[in-house]
Amino acid sequence: MIVDKLPRQVRAGGRIASRIARILALACLALAAVQPAVAAEEAVTLWHSMGGRNGEALNALVDEFNTAQAGKIKVTAIFQGPYGDALAKLKAAIQSKQLPDVVQVNEIGSRLVYDLKITVPFGDLAKGAGLDTNDLLKGIVAYYTVDGKLLSLPFNASAPMLYYNKTAFKEAGLDPDKPPRTLAEVRTAAEKLVVRQGDRTTRYGFVATIDGWLMEQFYGRANLEYCNQGNGRNGLATAVNWNIPETRDIVTWWGAMMRDGVGLSAGRQNNDGIAAFTSGRAAMLIFTSANMRDMIRESKFDVGVAPYPAPKAGMDGQVLNGGASIWVIKGKPAAKQAAAAKFVAYLGSPEAQAQWSTRTGYIPVNAKAVDLPAFQQAVARNAEFALPSKALAGVASTPASRGCFMGVMPEARQKMNDAIESVILGRDTAEHALADGQQTMAASIAAYNRAIGK
């Protein structure tokens, strides 16, 4: 061999060097054994539906969390489109086994996600992740609680409000400090607020989009259950409660407002309703509080904000939250699930909620957030920002005030839209439209219940 032909000293030196190398290698292994392992950075994926300014506000929260958790946790937020699209993608991801770690789902998708059995109840994770759920607004928490367990973190919550043009109220001889409290009062005020020039209406008294969420709010105000089985809270819902006198009265009122020219129907596009109000084309609007900041900023008149009107005097039930919640997906490694829970807990913290609320207009779901300077400063500029929180601060003590927990709520909302639209357009009566919708939903609910094996 070539090595045998080398001088003995060289060969000896080589053997010594080899022994030294082996000793050093063993020493390194021994040193590594006594050193604590450096934890790998946990990657957490969030799927969400926040676009535009709301998306920017969410990304700011994600960046802030990532900075604070540098080297430990890194969250990647991925926009999945509107709520309906995001829910469809979530169901598809179950089949492909490519689920995110955390997902945002709108409130009416809650029962479906619950039945898919792909999540861990956030109530089981919150305390260990550093969040006291007792600090969250009770009226909002109730919607996402089943059998005493909080399923997900209420994140972007909103309440329905009545917006009105105070300047127009003064012009019409109405007291801007006494907004309508019932649908009958809305009609009376709207009639006085209408302005016509010949055959052309230059200002309508009222505008609303055709949105089943608004009808769900009337159910809450009337303390009526939208679906049976205690609004789906005492058992699996098998039917919707649509064709009842109270609902027929509301839909009839809605249709008459539009057909009589007192109100303006904005169709199904929320942005059209907002534009009609902020431009001064309509003097009142029932809508979500989520857009309050932008509507006040964009209107060239003094905007009033009042509680959502009751269907009739004496109906003092509680409105329901809108928006969405954040769910933690199960089946992940323990370290990843803990990291996901920590991120979700951060989103529910007073600091994050104060920042989120003041940047978007959503309600701060953590009660302690309203005491922080960021929120106090926003309220100092616009006192109306405090109203939505008050609407949902109370304990939802009845099934009606907790909202219908039903797997086909997304479809129900669209079917209710169909019923309202048919009455507005004069194609049907409220009684027939609601009866037909109720029958259609009975078949959909039965099919859903069979699909989940119940």
C-alpha positions in Angstrom: 0.0 0.0 0.0 1.1 3.6 -0.6 1.0 4.4 3.1 3.5 1.6 3.9 6.1 3.2 1.6 6.1 6.5 3.5 8.8 7.2 6.1 8.0 5.7 9.5 7.9 9.2 11.2 5.4 10.4 8.7 3.3 7.3 9.2 3.5 7.7 12.9 2.6 11.3 12.7 -0.4 10.4 10.7 -1.6 7.9 13.2 -1.2 10.4 16.0 -3.2 13.0 14.1 -5.9 10.5 13.5 -6.1 9.6 17.2 -6.3 13.3 18.1 -9.1 13.8 15.6 -11.1 10.9 17.0 -10.6 12.3 20.6 -11.8 15.7 19.5 -14.8 14.3 17.8 -15.8 12.3 20.9 -15.3 15.4 23.0 -17.6 17.4 20.8 -20.3 14.7 21.0 -20.0 14.6 24.8 -20.3 18.4 24.9 -23.3 18.4 22.7 -24.9 15.8 24.9 -24.8 18.1 27.9 -25.9 21.3 26.1 -29.6 22.1 26.0 -31.2 21.5 22.6 -32.2 24.7 20.8 -35.9 24.6 20.1 -36.9 25.0 16.5 -39.0 27.9 15.5 -42.6 26.7 15.2 -44.4 27.7 12.0 -48.1 28.5 12.4 -50.4 29.0 9.4 -53.5 31.2 9.7 -56.2 31.1 7.1 -58.4 34.2 7.2 -61.0 36.3 5.3 -59.9 39.8 6.2 -59.3 41.9 3.0 -58.5 45.6 2.4 -57.9 47.7 5.5 -59.0 44.9 7.8 -56.5 42.7 6.2 -53.8 45.3 6.8 -54.8 45.6 10.4 -54.6 41.8 10.9 -51.2 41.6 9.2 -50.0 44.3 11.6 -51.0 42.1 14.6 -49.3 39.1 13.0 -46.1 41.1 12.5 -46.2 42.4 16.1 -46.6 38.8 17.4 -43.8 37.5 15.2 -41.5 40.2 16.4 -42.2 39.4 20.0 -41.8 35.7 19.4 -38.8 35.9 17.1 -37.0 32.5 17.0 -39.8 30.8 18.8 -43.0 31.1 16.7 -43.6 32.5 13.2 -47.2 33.0 12.0 -48.0 33.2 8.3 -51.3 34.7 7.5 -52.9 33.6 4.2 -56.0 35.4 2.8 -58.6 32.8 1.6 -61.2 35.1 0.1 -64.7 35.9 1.6 -66.1 33.8 4.4 -68.0 31.5 2.0 -65.0 30.8 -0.1 -62.8 30.3 2.9 -65.2 27.7 4.4 -65.3 25.8 1.1 -61.5 25.7 1.0 -61.4 24.5 4.6 -63.7 21.6 3.7 -61.6 20.8 0.7 -58.4 20.8 2.8 -59.9 18.1 5.0 -60.0 15.8 2.0 -56.4 16.7 1.0 -55.2 16.6 4.6 -53.6 20.0 4.1 -55.3 21.9 6.9 -53.9 25.1 8.4 -53.1 25.4 12.1 -55.5 28.2 12.8 -58.6 29.3 10.8 -61.0 32.2 10.9 -64.7 31.2 10.3 -67.7 33.5 10.2 -70.3 33.1 12.9 -72.9 31.2 10.8 -70.2 28.6 9.9 -69.7 27.6 13.5 -72.0 24.6 13.7 -70.5 23.2 10.5 -66.9 23.4 11.8 -68.1 22.0 15.1 -69.6 19.0 13.3 -66.5 18.4 11.2 -64.6 17.6 14.4 -61.4 19.1 13.2 -60.7 21.5 16.0 -59.7 21.7 19.7 -62.0 23.8 21.9 -60.2 27.0 22.6 -61.5 27.0 26.1 -59.3 24.0 26.8 -56.2 25.9 25.6 -56.8 29.5 26.6 -55.5 29.4 30.2 -52.3 27.5 29.3 -51.8 30.0 26.5 -52.1 33.0 28.8 -55.7 34.2 28.2 -58.4 34.5 30.8 -61.6 33.9 28.9 -63.6 35.5 31.8 -62.3 38.8 30.4 -64.2 38.3 27.1 -67.6 39.9 26.6 -70.2 37.4 27.8 -72.8 38.3 25.1 -70.3 37.4 22.4 -68.8 34.3 24.1 -72.3 32.8 24.4 -72.6 32.4 20.7 -69.5 30.3 20.5 -70.1 28.2 23.6 -71.6 24.7 23.5 -72.2 22.5 26.6 -70.4 25.1 28.7 -67.2 25.0 26.5 -65.9 27.8 24.4 -65.2 26.4 20.9 -63.3 29.3 19.4 -62.0 32.8 20.1 -64.4 35.6 19.1 -62.1 37.8 17.2 -63.7 40.3 14.8 -67.1 40.9 16.4 -69.7 43.4 15.4 -73.2 44.5 16.4 -76.1 45.8 14.3 -76.8 49.5 14.7 -79.1 52.2 13.3 -77.2 54.9 11.5 -78.9 58.2 10.8 -78.2 61.6 9.3 -78.5 64.1 12.1 -78.4 67.0 9.7 -81.3 65.6 7.7 -83.2 65.0 11.0 -82.9 68.7 11.9 -84.0 69.7 8.4 -87.1 67.5 8.7 -88.0 68.8 12.1 -87.0 65.6 13.9 -85.1 65.5 17.1 -81.5 64.3 16.3 -81.1 63.2 19.9 -84.2 60.9 19.8 -83.6 58.3 17.0 -86.3 55.8 16.2 -86.5 52.8 18.5 -89.0 50.6 16.7 -89.8 49.7 13.1 -93.0 51.8 13.3 -91.0 54.8 14.4 -88.5 54.2 11.6 -91.3 54.4 9.1 -92.7 57.6 10.7 -89.3 59.3 10.6 -88.5 58.0 7.1 -91.7 59.5 5.7 -90.7 62.9 7.0 -87.1 62.5 5.7 -88.1 61.8 2.1 -87.3 64.6 -0.3 -88.8 64.6 -3.8 -88.3 66.9 -6.8 -91.2 66.2 -9.1 -91.2 62.5 -9.9 -87.7 62.1 -8.7 -86.7 61.2 -5.1 -83.5 63.0 -4.1 -83.4 61.6 -0.6 -85.0 58.5 0.7 -85.9 58.2 4.4 -84.3 54.8 4.8 -82.0 52.3 3.1 -81.2 48.6 3.8 -79.4 45.8 1.9 -81.2 42.5 1.6 -79.2 40.7 4.2 -80.5 37.7 6.3 -78.2 38.8 9.1 -80.4 41.8 9.7 -83.4 39.5 10.0 -81.6 37.4 12.5 -81.0 40.5 14.6 -84.8 41.2 14.6 -85.3 37.7 16.0 -82.8 38.6 18.8 -84.6 41.9 19.5 -88.0 40.1 19.6 -86.5 37.3 21.8 -87.6 34.8 19.2 -85.8 31.5 18.4 -84.8 31.4 14.7 -84.6 27.6 14.7 -86.1 24.9 16.9 -84.5 22.8 19.6 -83.8 25.9 21.7 -82.1 27.6 18.7 -80.1 24.5 18.1 -78.6 24.8 21.6 -80.6 22.0 23.3 -80.3 19.6 20.4 -79.8 19.3 16.7 -82.1 21.8 14.9 -84.6 20.2 12.6 -86.5 23.2 11.4 -86.5 27.0 11.1 -89.2 29.2 12.7 -89.9 31.5 9.8 -93.6 31.4 9.1 -94.8 33.1 12.3 -96.7 36.3 12.8 -93.7 38.3 14.0 -91.5 37.4 11.0 -94.3 38.0 8.6 -94.9 41.5 10.1 -91.2 42.4 9.7 -91.0 41.2 6.1 -94.2 43.0 5.2 -92.9 46.2 6.8 -89.7 45.8 4.8 -91.5 45.3 1.5 -93.9 48.2 2.1 -91.0 50.6 2.9 -89.5 49.9 -0.4 -92.6 49.7 -2.6 -94.0 52.9 -1.1 -90.9 54.8 -2.0 -90.1 55.7 1.6 -87.2 53.4 1.7 -84.5 52.4 -0.8 -83.5 48.8 -1.4 -79.7 48.5 -2.1 -80.1 44.9 -3.3 -77.7 42.4 -1.8 -74.6 44.5 -2.0 -73.6 46.0 1.3 -71.3 48.6 -0.3 -74.3 50.0 -2.2 -76.2 50.5 1.1 -73.2 52.2 2.6 -72.8 54.5 -0.4 -76.5 55.5 -0.4 -76.2 56.5 3.2 -72.8 58.3 3.2 -73.7 60.2 0.0 -76.8 61.5 1.7 -79.2 59.7 -0.7 -80.8 58.0 2.2 -81.1 59.3 5.8 -81.2 56.1 7.8 -79.4 52.8 7.5 -79.5 49.5 9.5 -76.1 47.9 9.3 -73.1 46.4 11.1 -70.9 48.3 13.4 -67.9 46.9 11.6 -68.0 49.8 9.1 -68.8 52.6 11.6 -65.3 54.2 11.5 -65.3 54.5 7.7 -68.9 55.6 7.4 -68.4 58.4 9.9 -65.2 59.5 8.1 -66.7 59.4 4.6 -70.0 61.2 5.4 -70.2 64.9 4.9 -72.9 65.3 7.6 -73.2 64.6 11.3 -73.7 60.8 11.7 -75.8 59.5 14.6 -75.5 56.0 15.8 -78.3 54.3 17.8 -79.3 50.9 19.1 -80.9 48.5 16.5 -84.6 49.1 16.4 -87.0 46.6 17.9 -89.7 45.1 15.7 -92.3 46.4 18.1 -92.5 48.4 21.3 -91.9 46.2 24.3 -89.5 43.8 22.5 -86.2 44.4 24.3 -84.3 41.2 23.5 -80.5 41.3 22.8 -79.0 41.6 19.4 -76.5 39.0 18.2 -72.9 39.3 17.3 -71.7 39.3 13.7 -68.2 38.7 12.4 -66.1 35.7 12.9 -64.0 33.6 15.4 -60.6 31.9 15.3 -60.4 28.1 15.6 -57.4 25.9 16.5 -57.1 22.8 14.3 -56.5 19.5 16.2 -54.1 16.6 15.3 -51.0 18.8 15.2 -47.8 18.1 17.1 -48.0 19.3 20.7 -45.4 22.0 20.2 -47.2 23.4 17.1 -50.6 23.3 18.8 -49.2 25.1 21.8 -47.7 27.8 19.5 -51.0 28.1 17.7 -52.9 28.5 20.9 -50.4 31.2 22.1 -51.0 33.2 18.9 -54.8 32.9 19.3 -54.6 33.9 22.9 -52.6 37.0 21.8 -55.3 37.9 19.4 -57.8 37.9 22.3 -55.5 40.0 24.6 -56.6 43.5 25.7 -53.7 45.1 23.8 -54.3 43.3 20.5 -58.1 43.9 20.7 -57.7 47.6 21.5 -55.4 47.9 18.5 -57.7 45.8 16.3 -60.8 47.7 17.2 -59.3 51.2 16.7 -57.9 50.2 13.3 -61.1 48.6 12.0 -64.2 49.5 13.9 -64.9 46.0 15.2 -65.8 45.5 18.9 -63.0 44.9 21.3 -64.0 41.4 22.6 -61.8 41.7 25.6 -63.5 43.9 28.2 -60.1 45.2 29.5 -59.3 46.6 26.1 -61.7 49.5 26.5 -59.6 50.9 29.4 -56.4 51.1 27.3 -55.3 54.5 25.9 -55.7 53.5 22.3 -59.4 52.7 22.7 -60.0 55.6 25.0 -58.6 58.0 22.5 -60.8 56.6 19.7 -63.9 57.1 21.9 -62.8 60.6 22.8 -62.8 61.4 19.1 -66.1 59.6 18.4 -68.2 58.6 21.4 -70.3 56.3 19.1 -67.4 53.8 19.1 -68.5 52.7 22.6 -72.0 51.8 21.6 -71.5 48.4 19.9 -69.6 47.0 22.9 -72.5 48.0 25.1 -75.0 46.2 22.8 -73.2 42.9 23.3 -71.8 43.3 26.8 -74.7 41.7 28.6 -75.0 38.0 29.3 -77.0 36.2 26.6 -79.5 34.5 29.0 -81.9 33.0 26.5 -81.5 30.7 23.5 -82.9 33.4 21.3 -80.2 35.8 22.4 -77.4 33.3 21.7 -78.3 32.9 18.0 -79.3 29.8 16.0 -76.5 27.1 16.1 -77.3 25.2 12.9 -75.1 23.6 10.3 -77.0 25.0 7.3 -77.1 28.6 8.5 -75.1 29.9 5.5 -77.9 28.5 3.2 -80.6 29.7 5.5 -79.3 33.2 5.3 -79.5 33.1 1.5 -82.9 31.6 1.5 -84.2 34.3 3.8 -82.7 36.8 1.4 -84.7 35.2 -1.4 -87.9 35.6 0.7 -87.3 39.2 1.5 -86.4 40.1 -2.1 -89.5 38.4 -3.5 -91.7 40.5 -1.2 -89.9 43.8 -1.9 -90.3 43.1 -5.7 -94.0 42.4 -5.2 -93.7 38.9 -6.5 -95.0 37.2 -3.4 -96.6 37.8 0.0 -94.6 37.6 3.2 -96.6 34.6 4.4 -96.2 32.5 1.2 -92.5 33.5 0.8 -91.7 32.5 4.4 -93.7 29.3 4.2 -92.0 28.3 1.0 -88.5 29.1 2.4 -89.3 27.2 5.6 -90.2 24.2 3.7 -87.1 24.3 1.5 -85.0 24.6 4.6 -86.6 21.6 6.2 -85.3 19.4 3.4 -81.8 21.0 3.6 -81.6 20.6 7.4 -82.7 16.9 7.1 -80.1 16.3 4.4 -77.4 17.9 6.6 -78.4 15.9 9.7 -78.3 12.7 7.7 -74.8 13.6 6.4 -73.4 13.9 9.9 -75.1 10.7 10.9 -77.8 12.2 13.1 
